[in-house]
Amino acid sequence: MCATWETGSEVLGEELRRLREACGLTLAQVADRVGVGQGHLSKMGTGKRAQGVEDVASLVTLRGAG
């Protein structure tokens, strides 16, 4: 069964937050590095804001996988 958009967004948000914390980065540090507001990034991390392709690409690049 396919997850709903909200569920997928929440799962991705949790993973993004887990990776950020595993790298020892604060929300403010990541927001500054990818050029988005801290509130924007926070909402992405909680699944309250859908992650766009550009958002995810920026975070993957920051992580060194891009």
ZAVEX-607839 format. One record per residue: x, y, z of N, C-alpha, C, O in turn; residue number from 1; residue in one letter. Coordinates in steps of 0.2 Angstrom, whole numbers, plus 5000, padded with zeros to 4 digits. Layout:
# residues N
SITE n.px n.py n.pz ca.px ca.py ca.pz c.px c.py c.pz o.px o.py o.pz   n res
SITE    X    Y    Z     X     Y     Z    X    Y    Z    X    Y    Z NUM   A
...
//
This chain:
# residues 66
SITE n.px n.py n.pz ca.px ca.py ca.pz c.px c.py c.pz o.px o.py o.pz   n res
SITE 5004 4994 5000  5000  5000  5000 5004 5006 5000 5010 5006 5003   1   M
SITE 5002 5011 4996  5006  5017  4996 5005 5022 5001 4999 5023 5003   2   C
SITE 5010 5025 5004  5009  5030  5009 5006 5036 5007 5007 5038 5001   3   A
SITE 5002 5040 5011  4999  5046  5009 5005 5051 5008 5010 5050 5011   4   T
SITE 5004 5057 5005  5008  5062  5004 5011 5065 5011 5017 5066 5012   5   W
SITE 5006 5066 5016  5008  5068  5022 5012 5063 5026 5017 5065 5029   6   E
SITE 5011 5057 5026  5015  5052  5029 5022 5052 5026 5027 5051 5029   7   T
SITE 5022 5052 5019  5029  5052  5016 5033 5058 5018 5039 5058 5019   8   G
SITE 5029 5064 5018  5033  5070  5020 5035 5070 5027 5041 5072 5028   9   S
SITE 5031 5067 5032  5034  5066  5039 5040 5061 5039 5044 5063 5043  10   E
SITE 5039 5056 5035  5045  5051  5036 5051 5054 5033 5057 5053 5036  11   V
SITE 5051 5058 5027  5057  5061  5025 5059 5066 5029 5065 5067 5030  12   L
SITE 5055 5070 5032  5057  5075  5037 5060 5072 5043 5065 5075 5045  13   G
SITE 5058 5067 5046  5061  5063  5051 5068 5061 5049 5073 5062 5053  14   E
SITE 5069 5058 5043  5076  5056  5041 5080 5062 5040 5086 5062 5042  15   E
SITE 5078 5068 5037  5082  5073  5036 5084 5076 5043 5090 5078 5044  16   L
SITE 5080 5076 5048  5082  5078  5055 5087 5074 5058 5092 5076 5061  17   R
SITE 5086 5067 5057  5091  5062  5060 5097 5063 5057 5102 5063 5061  18   R
SITE 5098 5064 5050  5104  5065  5047 5108 5071 5049 5114 5071 5051  19   L
SITE 5104 5077 5050  5107  5083  5052 5110 5082 5059 5115 5084 5060  20   R
SITE 5106 5079 5064  5109  5078  5071 5115 5073 5071 5119 5074 5075  21   E
SITE 5114 5068 5066  5120  5064  5066 5127 5067 5064 5132 5065 5066  22   A
SITE 5126 5072 5060  5131  5076  5057 5134 5081 5062 5139 5085 5061  23   C
SITE 5130 5082 5068  5132  5087  5073 5130 5094 5071 5133 5099 5073  24   G
SITE 5125 5095 5066  5124  5102  5064 5117 5104 5067 5112 5100 5068  25   L
SITE 5117 5111 5069  5111  5113  5071 5106 5115 5065 5108 5115 5060  26   T
SITE 5100 5116 5067  5095  5118  5062 5097 5125 5059 5097 5126 5053  27   L
SITE 5100 5130 5063  5102  5136  5060 5108 5135 5055 5108 5139 5050  28   A
SITE 5113 5131 5057  5119  5130  5053 5116 5127 5046 5119 5129 5041  29   Q
SITE 5112 5122 5046  5110  5119  5040 5106 5124 5036 5107 5125 5030  30   V
SITE 5101 5128 5039  5097  5133  5035 5102 5138 5032 5100 5140 5026  31   A
SITE 5107 5140 5036  5112  5145  5033 5115 5142 5027 5116 5146 5022  32   D
SITE 5117 5136 5027  5121  5133  5022 5117 5132 5016 5120 5132 5010  33   R
SITE 5111 5130 5016  5107  5129  5010 5103 5135 5008 5100 5135 5003  34   V
SITE 5103 5140 5012  5100  5146  5010 5093 5147 5011 5089 5150 5007  35   G
SITE 5090 5144 5016  5083  5144  5018 5082 5147 5025 5087 5146 5029  36   V
SITE 5076 5149 5026  5075  5151  5033 5075 5145 5038 5073 5140 5036  37   G
SITE 5076 5147 5044  5076  5141  5049 5069 5139 5050 5068 5133 5051  38   Q
SITE 5064 5143 5050  5057  5141  5051 5055 5136 5045 5052 5131 5046  39   G
SITE 5057 5138 5039  5056  5133  5033 5059 5126 5034 5056 5121 5033  40   H
SITE 5065 5126 5036  5068  5120  5037 5065 5116 5043 5065 5110 5043  41   L
SITE 5063 5119 5048  5060  5116  5054 5054 5113 5052 5052 5107 5054  42   S
SITE 5050 5116 5048  5043  5113  5046 5044 5108 5041 5041 5103 5041  43   K
SITE 5050 5108 5037  5051  5102  5033 5053 5096 5038 5051 5090 5036  44   M
SITE 5057 5097 5043  5059  5092  5047 5054 5089 5051 5054 5083 5054  45   G
SITE 5048 5092 5052  5042  5090  5056 5037 5087 5051 5032 5084 5054  46   T
SITE 5038 5088 5045  5033  5086  5040 5027 5091 5039 5022 5089 5036  47   G
SITE 5028 5096 5042  5022  5101  5042 5023 5105 5035 5018 5109 5033  48   K
SITE 5028 5104 5032  5029  5108  5025 5032 5102 5021 5037 5099 5022  49   R
SITE 5029 5102 5015  5031  5097  5010 5038 5099 5008 5040 5105 5006  50   A
SITE 5042 5094 5007  5049  5095  5004 5049 5095 4996 5047 5090 4993  51   Q
SITE 5051 5101 4994  5051  5101  4986 5058 5098 4984 5063 5097 4988  52   G
SITE 5058 5097 4977  5064  5094  4974 5070 5098 4976 5075 5095 4977  53   V
SITE 5069 5104 4975  5075  5109  4976 5077 5109 4983 5083 5109 4985  54   E
SITE 5073 5108 4988  5075  5108  4995 5079 5101 4997 5084 5102 5000  55   D
SITE 5076 5096 4994  5080  5089  4995 5086 5089 4992 5091 5087 4994  56   V
SITE 5087 5092 4986  5093  5092  4982 5098 5096 4986 5104 5094 4986  57   A
SITE 5096 5102 4988  5101  5106  4992 5103 5102 4998 5109 5103 5000  58   S
SITE 5099 5099 5002  5101  5095  5008 5106 5089 5006 5110 5088 5010  59   L
SITE 5104 5086 5000  5109  5080  4998 5115 5083 4996 5120 5080 4998  60   V
SITE 5116 5088 4993  5122  5092  4991 5126 5093 4997 5132 5092 4997  61   T
SITE 5123 5096 5002  5126  5098  5008 5129 5092 5012 5134 5092 5014  62   L
SITE 5125 5087 5011  5128  5080  5014 5134 5077 5011 5137 5073 5013  63   R
SITE 5135 5080 5005  5140  5077  5001 5139 5071 4996 5143 5068 4994  64   G
SITE 5132 5070 4995  5130  5064  4991 5129 5067 4984 5127 5063 4980  65   A
SITE 5129 5073 4983  5127  5076  4976 5133 5078 4972 5132 5080 4966  66   G
//
